[in-house]
């Protein structure tokens, strides 16, 4: 640990997408809610705690989730609406400190060391932050507090739902020692398996391990994990960290070849991505199309193709993204049968603080239409309205 000890909060919304749906639709409260596609090839985006009690979790196939929880209520996602709520939450975080590093729509790190002089304690900041989030959004947030980012994040995970857990600097090693070793940052499935083969099951066992042997078995990752197991983590909160990409994808109930249904899916994904860009007041310069082919190459494995195009200027409207994505599809399809398609954007740029004084009438109409579509999607869901296709000549 360095001499200058930081105080870091990790704020993580509880079952965020599902909680928003339960808030907006009171008839869903207390019931097992799954946000995601109900189709046989759909995937769970998130599940309420009532559904998690049956073993349902994020990224689980929807078919498996239905088997585990037959009474689950499936709700389609409203990503643009969740992004709007996330901006409200971010504004609450910034009431306590300007040093906020978002990790996703529903979680962020907050560096509050300089804010301590305004509050009684770090725990007091956590309690007030939880109260303000509840007042503004009627949603619950779990807060972990620690001297490093890793400790704060582990603490928030261990106090869910709607909890608050502070780990003081002098308690870091005793807090870490009994935890499963795969709770340590950087321990993925392969590393976890290797550690288990070495007889290391807890973070304490890793901390007591031979550093040279760890390096021999895990390479440079070994000593790095050994330091983390002792609570040494020099990563700081980066308030300048920006989102690097936005994306949407869909697995089809039946494999598809080129046709209007597939093309309309790409257009809808482009619109959903565009709404998320506008909700984040940013634009994107690069469009990527992801294609998962239907030909199986192993148990649960299929070939994946990705194609990207960089646009002349950054955009935030669905038609521009859809046009680029469809061009990529036309260049790549070559008669292929596909299981999944996805549209994502990167090269994210913040919108300029001041727009050009003179804009074209077409640009003004496009902006007004985008605003109207965003309002409808936020209220009724992304599928409530869509743009019309090109008008046919009579």
N, C-alpha and C positions, 0 to 999 in steps of 0.2 A: 504494500500500500504506500502511496506517496504521502509526504508530510502534509500537503494541502488536501484535506479530505473533502470531497464533494458530497452534496446531498442531491440525489436524483430520484425522481418519481417515475414509475411506469404506470400509466393510466390505460386500462384496457376495458372497453365496453363489454358488457355481458351479453353473449348471444345476440350481437348487434342487429343483424338483419331481421331475425325472428322477433326480437324485442320491439323493433320499430313496427312490425306488422301487428303484434299484439297490442301495442299502444294505440295504433290507428284504427284497429278493429277490436273493440272491447269483447266481442263475442268469442275471440280467440284466446283470451287470457285464461291461464290455468290449463290450457289444452296442449297436446303435443303438436307443435307446428314445425314444419320443415320448409325452408325456402329453397326452391330448386325445381327442376323439371320432374314431373311424375312419370314420364315415359320410361320404358324398360332400360333405355341406355342413358337416362338422365343421371345427374350427380347432385348430391346434397351440397348446397353452398353453406348453410348453417342450420342448426336445429335448436329449438327452445330447450330449456333444461328439462321440461316435461318429457320431450322426446329423447333427450340424452340419457334419461334414466333407463331407457330400453336398450342402450348401447349404440344409438345413432350418433354419428359424428360427421364433421365436414369432410368432403371429398369421397364419402362413401357412395357407391352406386345406389340410385334410388330404389331399384328392385330389392336390394338387400335391406334398405331402410324400411320398406313396406313389410318385409317378412318379420323384421324385428319389432316393428310397431305398426300393426295393421290399422289402428285407429288414427294414425297420423294425418294431419291436415296439410296438404301440399299447397304452397302459395308461390306464385311466380315472383321472381325477383324484380325490384324496382331500383336499379342501381343509381339512376339520376336522383331519385328521392333520397336514397341513403346518403349520397354525396352532399345533398343540401343539409341534411341533419348533421353530417360530419363537420360541415363548416360552422354550424352553430356550436358544436362541441369544441372545435378548435378555438373559437372566440372565447369560450369559457376558460380554456387552458391559458390563453394569453392574458387573462385577468390576473393570473398569479405570477407569470414570468414571460418575458419575450423569448426565452431560450426553450423553444418547443421543437422537437424533432419528430415529425409524423412518420410512422412506420407503415400505416395503411389507413383506410377510412376510420377504423375503430380503435386504434391504439397509438400512443405517442410516448416519448420520453420528455420529461420536463426537468431542466436544471434549475433548482430552486435555492442554491447555496446563498446567492445574494438576496433572496427574498426572505430569508429566515429572520432578519432584523425587523421585519414588518409583522411577523407572526410569533406566537408563543413557542411553537416547535414545528418540526417537520410533520409530525402526526397531525398537528392542528391544520397545517396546509392541506394535508390529505383529506381530513374531515370536511373542511370548507369547500374543497374542490368537488368532493362527492355531492355535497348538498347543493352546490350551484348547478352541477350537471343535472341533478334531479329537478331543480326548480325550472331550468330553461327547457329541458327536453322531456321530462318525465321518464327518464331512463336511468338504469343503474350502471355504475362504473366501479370496477375493482382497482385498487391502488396499492402498488408495492413501493416501498421506500428503502433505499440502500445507498451505500457509498459508491457503487459502480452501476453501470447499466445492466450488467448481467444479474447482479443481486436483486435489483429492483424488478427486473422482468420475472425472475423465478418467484419472487415474493408475491407479485400480483397474481401469478398463475395458481399459487398455493392458497390464496385467500378467496378464490371465487366460490360462489357468486356474491357480488355486492359487498366485498370485504375490504379491509385495510390491514396491511401488515408492514411493520417497520423492522428492518434489520440494522442494528447499530454497528458501527465499524468494529467494535470489540467482540461482536457476536458472529461475525461473518463465518469464520471457520467452523464453529460449532453448529451454525445453521446449515452449512453445506454438507458436513461429514455424513449424516445419515441418509442423504438423498440418493436416489438411483443415479448411476453414473451417466445415463443418457439424458438427464436434465441439464447437463453441462453444455454450454454453447460449443458447437463444433463437433459434437458426438452424434453423427448420423448413423443409419442402420449398419453400414459396413464397419465403421469404427467401433460401434457398440458391440458387434459380434466379435471383433478381435479382442476387445477388452474383456469380454466374458470368457473367451478362450484363455486369457491370461489370469482368470480368476478374480477379476476386478469387477465388482457389482455396484459399489457405492462410490460417491465422490471422495469419501474419507479414505477408502482403499487406494484410490488413484493418488491422493495426496501423499500417502505413505509409501507409494511405489518407488521403484528404482528409476530415477530420471534417465539414466543411460540406457536401460533396458527399454523404456518407453520409446526413446528415440530410435533404438534399433528396430523395434517392431512397428512403429507408426511414423517414422521419419520425423521431419521437423514439427509435425503436429503433436508428437508425444510431449516434448518439453513445454509447448504452448498450453496443452491441456493440464499439465502438472501445475503450471503457474495459476491457471484459472481455478483449479481445485483448491488452491491456497487462498483464493479470493483476490489475486492480483490481476487487475484488468484496467488498462490505461485508456480504453476507448472513451471518448467524451461525447457529450450531446452536441449534435451538429444542427443548429437551427436553419442552416442554409440548404439542408438536404431536401431535394425536390423529388416528386414522383417521376420515375423514369419511363413508365409506359402505362397504357390503359388497354384493356382487351376484353373481348367477348368471344365465346365459342359455344358450339352446340353439337352434341352427338345425336344423330338421327335414329328414329325408331327402326327404320329400314334403310339399307344402303341406297345411295342415290347416285345417279349419273347426272350429267348436265341437263338442266331444265329450269322452268320458272320457279319451282319450289326452292331449289338450291340457290338460285340467284336472288330470290326474295329474302332468303335467310341471310345472305351476305349483306343485302341492303339494310335489313333490320339491325344486324350487328353493327354496321357502320353508323346508323342513327343512334344506337345505344352508346357507342363509344363517343360519339360527338356530344351527346348530352352530358356525359361524364366530364369531358373536356371543358364544356361551358360551365358546368357546376364548379369546376376547379379554377375557373377564369384563366384558362391556358389554351394553347393551340399545339398542334403536332405537325412535324414536317415529314415523318417517315411512316408509311403504311405497310403492314406485314400481313400476309395471308397464310394461315396454317391449314394444311390439308392432311387428314389422317385417312390413308387408303384402306379399303375393305379387305385386302388380302392379308390374312393372318400369317405372321412370321414366327410365332411362338405362343405359348400360353398367355393369352391376354395382351399380346404384343402385335402392333400393326405399324407399317412404314409411315413415317411422318415427313411431309414436304413443307418447307417454308420458302416463301418468295416475298421480297421486299422492294419497295419503290420509294425514292425520295422526291418529294414534291418541290416545285419552284419556290413556294412560300408556305409557311405554316398555316394550317386551317383548323376550324372547329365546327364545320358543318357536315352533316351526313352525306349529302350528294357528292361532295368532293372526295370524301373517304371511300364511299361506295364505288365511284367511278374508278379510282385507283385499284381497289380490291378486285373488282370485276375484270379489269385489264390483266391483273396478275392471274386470275382464274383462267381467263381465256388463253393465256400464254402457257399455263401449266397443266391444264386438264387432260388434253390428249386422249380423250375417251375413257378416262379413269372413273372407276366406281369408288365412292368415298363413304366413309363412316362418320366423319366429323369435319366441320370447317370452322375456322375462327378468324376474326379480324382484330388486329391490335395496332396501336400507333405508338411511336416513340419519337425521340428528338423533341421533347416537350419544351415549349417556350411560354413564359408568362406573357399574358396580354399586356400591350403597352399601356402605360398609365393614361396616356392621352391619345385618342383616336384621331385620324386625319380630319382636318376641318371640312374638307369636301369629299364626299363619298358618292358613289354612283347610286342611281335610283334602284338598280337591281340589288346592290349590296344592302341598301336600306330595307328593301322588301325581304331579303333573305334573313337579315337580323331580326326583323319583326316576326317573321314566320317561326324562326328558331325559338324566340322567346315564348310565343304562343304554344308551340309543341312542348316545350319544357314545362310550362305551367300545367298543361293537360296531363303529361306523363307523370308529374309529381303528384297530382291529385288522384288519377285513375289507373296509373301503371303504364309501363312502356308500350303495351300492346293496344292501348285504348285508341290510338290514332296513328296513322302513317301517311307519308307523302304519296301522292298519286304518281304513277309512272308517266312516261312521255305520252303526250296526247297523240292519238292516232289520227292520221289524215283521212278525211272522208272523200 
